[in-house]
Amino acid sequence: MNRMVKDEQSGPPPIGIVKAVKRIIGSNNPPVRQVVGPINKALAFLKWILPDRAVIYIVSKLYA
């Protein structure tokens, strides 16, 4: 749990979110969901190719 709190408090600067929102607002056909950040993109990719149980196992090992 301490690692999760540390990751939340020392996360990337909000400028990445601002850039993504700006890009989405300016598009003609914005996506319903948008993944921002390299770690979140990697987890989304893993979730796309692996079964849910495997992703849950990986995330639990990350924060265990």
Backbone as CSV, one residue per row, in Angstrom:
resi,resn,N_x,N_y,N_z,CA_x,CA_y,CA_z,C_x,C_y,C_z
1,MET,0.827,-1.184,0.000,0.000,0.000,0.000,0.874,1.251,0.000
2,ASN,2.024,1.202,0.677,2.898,2.365,0.728,3.414,2.734,-0.656
3,ARG,3.708,1.732,-1.473,4.212,2.014,-2.812,3.132,2.684,-3.666
4,MET,1.889,2.257,-3.500,0.798,2.867,-4.252,0.633,4.333,-3.858
5,VAL,0.708,4.618,-2.571,0.598,5.999,-2.092,1.765,6.826,-2.628
6,LYS,2.958,6.263,-2.603,4.131,6.969,-3.113,3.986,7.264,-4.605
7,ASP,3.509,6.289,-5.378,3.300,6.493,-6.809,2.262,7.573,-7.074
8,GLU,1.216,7.606,-6.268,0.176,8.620,-6.448,0.700,10.021,-6.122
9,GLN,1.510,10.139,-5.084,2.002,11.446,-4.663,3.135,11.958,-5.527
10,SER,3.925,11.082,-6.114,5.056,11.526,-6.923,4.846,11.166,-8.393
11,GLY,3.628,11.309,-8.847,3.290,10.978,-10.226,3.809,12.022,-11.197
12,PRO,3.541,11.809,-12.463,4.002,12.758,-13.472,3.291,14.098,-13.329
13,PRO,3.877,15.147,-13.871,3.231,16.460,-13.773,1.935,16.487,-14.586
14,PRO,1.003,17.339,-14.221,-0.296,17.367,-14.892,-0.260,17.909,-16.323
15,ILE,0.884,18.351,-16.787,0.960,18.902,-18.133,0.603,17.860,-19.195
16,GLY,0.898,16.594,-18.933,0.533,15.529,-19.864,-0.970,15.408,-20.019
17,ILE,-1.695,15.535,-18.921,-3.157,15.485,-18.948,-3.700,16.699,-19.690
18,VAL,-3.105,17.853,-19.425,-3.555,19.085,-20.080,-3.387,18.975,-21.597
19,LYS,-2.256,18.449,-22.038,-2.019,18.288,-23.477,-3.020,17.314,-24.100
20,ALA,-3.307,16.227,-23.387,-4.257,15.249,-23.909,-5.658,15.848,-23.998
21,VAL,-6.071,16.591,-22.985,-7.396,17.214,-22.996,-7.480,18.237,-24.125
22,LYS,-6.429,19.001,-24.297,-6.406,20.009,-25.369,-6.536,19.332,-26.742
23,ARG,-5.817,18.238,-26.931,-5.880,17.506,-28.193,-7.273,16.906,-28.415
24,ILE,-7.891,16.385,-27.359,-9.219,15.785,-27.469,-10.270,16.844,-27.777
25,ILE,-10.170,17.983,-27.101,-11.144,19.055,-27.338,-11.064,19.555,-28.773
26,GLY,-9.861,19.597,-29.327,-9.677,20.096,-30.675,-10.022,19.112,-31.779
27,SER,-10.298,17.852,-31.436,-10.570,16.857,-32.482,-12.052,16.864,-32.868
28,ASN,-12.317,16.460,-34.095,-13.694,16.405,-34.590,-14.461,15.218,-34.034
29,ASN,-13.767,14.107,-33.807,-14.410,12.894,-33.328,-13.630,12.386,-32.116
30,PRO,-13.832,12.981,-30.935,-13.035,12.603,-29.774,-13.361,11.198,-29.267
31,PRO,-12.354,10.498,-28.738,-12.606,9.162,-28.179,-13.374,9.257,-26.860
32,VAL,-14.074,8.187,-26.527,-14.806,8.141,-25.263,-13.827,8.051,-24.099
33,ARG,-12.764,7.266,-24.287,-11.728,7.111,-23.265,-10.369,7.368,-23.893
34,GLN,-9.479,7.932,-23.112,-8.129,8.198,-23.589,-7.145,7.827,-22.486
35,VAL,-6.185,6.982,-22.791,-5.162,6.578,-21.829,-4.006,7.555,-21.950
36,VAL,-3.571,8.087,-20.810,-2.495,9.082,-20.795,-1.369,8.575,-19.906
37,GLY,-0.158,8.684,-20.384,1.020,8.300,-19.611,1.563,6.959,-20.039
38,PRO,2.889,6.812,-19.987,3.510,5.575,-20.478,3.156,4.338,-19.654
39,ILE,3.063,4.473,-18.353,2.738,3.311,-17.522,1.295,2.875,-17.760
40,ASN,0.398,3.836,-17.832,-1.003,3.504,-18.083,-1.188,2.913,-19.477
41,LYS,-0.432,3.404,-20.451,-0.523,2.842,-21.800,-0.015,1.407,-21.823
42,ALA,1.052,1.143,-21.075,1.575,-0.221,-21.002,0.561,-1.155,-20.342
43,LEU,-0.075,-0.698,-19.269,-1.083,-1.526,-18.600,-2.303,-1.744,-19.495
44,ALA,-2.698,-0.723,-20.240,-3.829,-0.885,-21.159,-3.490,-1.890,-22.252
45,PHE,-2.251,-1.863,-22.732,-1.835,-2.824,-23.746,-1.840,-4.240,-23.174
46,LEU,-1.303,-4.402,-21.960,-1.316,-5.720,-21.325,-2.742,-6.222,-21.134
47,LYS,-3.629,-5.316,-20.748,-5.019,-5.712,-20.548,-5.664,-6.130,-21.868
48,TRP,-5.182,-5.561,-22.952,-5.719,-5.885,-24.274,-5.277,-7.278,-24.720
49,ILE,-4.021,-7.679,-24.370,-3.506,-8.943,-24.879,-3.563,-10.091,-23.870
50,LEU,-3.670,-9.780,-22.594,-3.665,-10.822,-21.561,-5.044,-10.991,-20.939
51,PRO,-5.305,-12.159,-20.357,-6.552,-12.337,-19.618,-6.581,-11.452,-18.367
52,ASP,-7.766,-11.168,-17.894,-7.928,-10.293,-16.731,-7.163,-10.786,-15.511
53,ARG,-7.180,-12.088,-15.278,-6.498,-12.634,-14.098,-4.999,-12.376,-14.149
54,ALA,-4.415,-12.443,-15.341,-2.978,-12.181,-15.478,-2.663,-10.718,-15.195
55,VAL,-3.497,-9.828,-15.683,-3.282,-8.391,-15.439,-3.432,-8.084,-13.952
56,ILE,-4.432,-8.659,-13.324,-4.625,-8.453,-11.879,-3.419,-8.975,-11.108
57,TYR,-2.885,-10.111,-11.511,-1.698,-10.666,-10.862,-0.504,-9.718,-11.009
58,ILE,-0.292,-9.197,-12.204,0.838,-8.294,-12.447,0.704,-7.026,-11.615
59,VAL,-0.489,-6.431,-11.597,-0.678,-5.207,-10.844,-0.544,-5.484,-9.343
60,SER,-1.023,-6.628,-8.884,-0.883,-6.942,-7.453,0.584,-7.141,-7.075
61,LYS,1.386,-7.691,-7.976,2.821,-7.852,-7.699,3.535,-6.502,-7.739
62,LEU,3.066,-5.609,-8.583,3.649,-4.265,-8.644,3.474,-3.523,-7.330
63,TYR,2.295,-3.640,-6.741,1.972,-2.878,-5.538,1.982,-3.706,-4.264
64,ALA,2.468,-4.927,-4.317,2.483,-5.771,-3.113,3.664,-5.450,-2.228
